[in-house]
Amino acid sequence: MPRDTDPRLLRAFVAVADELNFTRAAARVFVAQQSLSRDIRRLEEQLGTVLFVRTTRRVSLTPEGERLLPYAQRVLAAHDELNAAAVREERPLIVDVGAPAATGQRVLDEARRLAPDPEFVARYHSGLSGAAAEIRDGTLDVSFGRVAGLDPALLGVLDHRLIRYEKVAVLLPEGHRLARLPRVPLDALAGETLYAGAGNPETAEWTDYARRLFAGRGIGLAAPFPKIEGEAEFTRVVRRRGWSVLASEAFAALPGMVLRPLVDPVPLSPVSMVWRRGLRHPGLEVLRAAVRRLAEAGRWRERPHGSWLPEPDARVLGVAAPPVR
């Protein structure tokens, strides 16, 4: 074996050996399936042997793969022990989860449950556009949100992984004509004006999403308004202005408002975990593990039938866009 074999290649090999399925293995190590296949081919080239037999129906280890597996497992165990030993010397990982009820908070809670040793410092600033610039500048480590709305030059210096498709909802005043409905058809919002963060540069990706969703449907976007800080002030401004608000189903309920899911179609907002390219920290690996467990248990990356996804999001995430309705 070459002396400089990358542990990442061994980790890819062990994942495929355990799962005997490239799709599940890719989700387990949090990479695209194409990247995982490239890593396996690279390891096979370095070793000068074939590790897996691949057919259209199944994946199995070759005799050489079976022989290598216990050695690779021991190398990775030693590597993990080394990382664990260094945890005490690591600085805290700064994680912006957006809001206490958001997907990012659930990921952070699960990470803390999985591994109490890495120190995570949570931040609660809404908006990936603002957070991504801080990640680039090194003042923040990890955040969550819609990456397709970011400037391509900024996105180019970041790593990101899709973790969840959140269903989009509308936050309505209790007396609104649609508040009595358990679910609100998107066409029923024709003629309405919704607030979606216009005027707040830190949430520009959400305003962009709203524009794409509202286009051609007769739904208006509320005029730009200064950034609103804090839940209490947000509640005051929204109720004073009588706004309806475009939100996700994970949005916290507000006094005097009701949250209703949107349907026909079901708009999806992709939430990705985002970090600075090249970042190495034990806490990042724990967050990845937390995402994998939550996404698999909650089927977070499944798109329901009759859903809607903006074309730029489908392109950035490398998935097929649902038919436009």
N, C-alpha and C positions, 0 to 999 in steps of 0.2 A: 504494500500500500504506500502511496506517496506520503512523504513526511508532512506535507502541508495540507492534508485533506481538511476541507472546511467542515466544521461541525454542522453547519446548515444542511450540507448534502447528506450527512449521516442521519440528521433528524428527519429529512424527507424520506430517506430509505426506510427508517423504522416506522414512520407513519403509514407508508404504503404496505409494509410487511404486516403491520397490525390490522389495518382495515381491509387489505386486499381489494381496494377500490380507490381509484385515483381521485374521484370527486369528493368522497368523504375524507380522504387523507389531506387533500388541499384545504378543506375547511378546518381540519384539525390543526394544521400548522399555519393557518391564516395566510395563505398565498393563493394566487390564481392557479387553476389546474394546469394551464400552459407552463407557468413558471415551475411548478412541481415536476412536470414531465421533463423539462429541460435540466433540472437538478439531478434527476435520476439518470438521464443520459450522460450527463457530465461525470457523475460518479462511476458509471459503468465504463466510460472511456478511460478515466484515471486508473481504474483497477484492471482494465483489460479483460473484463468478463461481463456476461449478462446476468443480471440479478433477478429479473422477473420474466415470466412467460405471459404475454398479453394476447388475449383473444377478444373477439367481440362480446363474449359472454362472461369471461372471468379473468382474474389476475391471480397468478400463483408464483411462489418463490422457486427459483432454480436451486439445484443442490448447492451451487456456490453462494447463492443468496441465503440459504438456510445456514450455511457454515459461517457467513459473515455476521448474521444477525446478533448473536449473543455478544460478540466483540463490540459491535456498534452500540449496543445498549449499555455496555459497561463504560465505554468512552463518554457517552452522553451523560450517564449518571455522575461520572467524575467531573464533567464540565459543569453540570448543575450544582454540584457540591461546591465547586470553586466560586461560582457566582453567588451562592448563598453565603459563603464565608466573607464575601466582599460587601455584603449588604450594609453592614454597620458603617462602612466608610462612604456609602453613597449619600448624596444630597437627597432631600425630599423630591418627589416627582410632583410637579404642579399640574393639576388637572382641572380644566374648566368644564363643568358638567351642565352649564346653562341654567338649570332651575332644579329645585329639590325634587320635583315630580317627574323630571325628564328621564329619557333612556340613559343618558350619561350617568346619572346618579345611581341607577340600578346596576350599571356595569361597575361603578366604583364600589358600591356596597358589596357586590359579589367578589370583587378583587380583594377587598379587606377581609372577607370571610375566608377566602382561599389561602391567603398568605398574610399573616399579621406583621411580618417583619419589614417589608418595604414601607417607607413613610410616604403617604399620599397627602398632599395639601389640596383641598377642594376649593374651587372658586366658582362663583355663581354670577357670571356675566353672560347675558343672552347675546347670541349672534356669532356665527362662525367667521363672517367677513373680518370682524375686528380681532377675533381670537387667532385666526390664521396668520395675520401680520405679526402678532406677538410671538407665535411659534417660530416663524421665520427669523425673528430678531433674537430669539433665545430667552425671552422673558416668560415664556409659557411653554409647557412640554406637550400637552395633549388636550384636544378638544373634540367636540362632536357636532355633526351637522351635515348640511347639504353641500357637497363639494362642487357640484356642477355650476353653482352660481359664483364661484371664485374666479378671480382673474387668472387666466392660463399661466402667466409668468409666475404668479404666487403659487399656484398649484404644482408647478414644476419642481419646486424645492421641498415639497411635502410628500410624505407617504400617507396613504389612506386605505382603509378597508371597509367595505359595506358591512354594517352589522344588523340593520333593521329597515324594513319598509313600514313607516308609521302611516296609519290611515289619517286622512285630513278631515277636520271637523269645522263647524262654525259655532262661535260663541255668540249667543243672542240675548238681548234683554228679555226678561221674563214675560213682558207684555207684547213681544213681537208676534206678528201674524203667523210665523212658522214655528214658534216655540212649542206649540202643542204637539208637533209631529215628533215621533221617536227617531226618525231619520229624515234628513232634508235632501230631496232630489236637487242636483246641481242646477237644473233649469229653473227651479223655483226661486232661485236667487236673482234671476233676471230683473233688472231695474233697481236692485239694491246696491249700496256702496259699502264696501268692507274695508276695515283697517288691516293693513298687513305690513306695518313697520316702515312705510315710506317716510323718508326724512331722517331715519336713523342709519348712518353709514355702517354701523356694526352688524346690522341685520339685512344688508343689501341682498344676500342670497335668498332670503325669504320673500322679499318684495319682488324679486325677479321671478320666483316660483309663482307668486300670485298673478303677476301679469300674464304669464303663460297659461295659467289655468283659466283666467277670466276672459282671455282673448276670444272674440267671436261669440260669447255667451251673454252679452248684455249686462255683465256685472262690472260695476265701477270700483276703482281703487281709491280709497280715501286720500286726500291731498297730503303732501308731506307735513309732518308734525315733528317738533323737537323730540329728541330722545327722552323716553320716559324711564326714570329710575325707580325701581322697587315696586313690589306687588301692590302696596297700598295706594301709591300715586297712580299706577296703571289703572287700578279699579276706579279711582276718582275720575280720571280723565275720560275713560271709556264710558262710564255712566253719565257723566256731565254732557258729553257730546252725543250720547245715544247711539254710539257705534255698535255695529256687529263686527266681529273679529274673525279673521281666518286663523285657525289654530290646528294643532294636532289632537288626536284623542287622548294624548298623555297630558294635555294642558290642565293646569289646576283650575278647579271651579272657582268662580268669583261670586261674591254676594250680589243677588239681584240678577244674575245671568245664568243661562242654561247652555250646556255643551251638547251639540247634536252632530252625529256623524254625517258626512256627505255621501250620497250614493248616486248611481245612474249617471256616470260611472263613479267608482270609488277612487278618488284621487289619493295617490301614494306619495309620501315625502321620504326619500331615501336618507337615512341617517348613517353616516360613516364615522369611524374613529380616525382622527387625523393627528399626525405627529411629524416632527422635523426629520427629514431624511438623514439617515446616519445616526440617529439617536440610539444610544445603548444605555439601558438602565434595567435592573431586575424588575422594577415596577411595571415597565412597559410589557414585559413578557407575562406578568401576572394579569394585566388588563386584557391582553390577548386571550389568555386562557379563560378569563371570566366571560368575555364576549362569546367565545366558542360554546361554552356551557349554556349560557342564556339563549343564544340564537338557536341552538339545537333543541333545547327543551321547549322554548316558546314558538318554534317555527317562524322566527323573526324574518327570515330571508325568503319566505314564500309569498308570492303575489296572488291575491285572490282573483277568481274569475270576474271579468267585467271591471278591471281596474284601469287607472290612467296614470301614466308616467311621462314627464316631459322628455322630448326627444334628446336634449343635451344630457340629461341624466342617464338615459339608456346608453348613450354613446360613451360617456365617461366611465360608466360601470361595466361596460362590455356585455350588456344584456339586450335582448330583443324588446323594442318598444311595443306596448299593446296598441291595437288599432285605435286611431283617433275617433272619438264619438262626439 
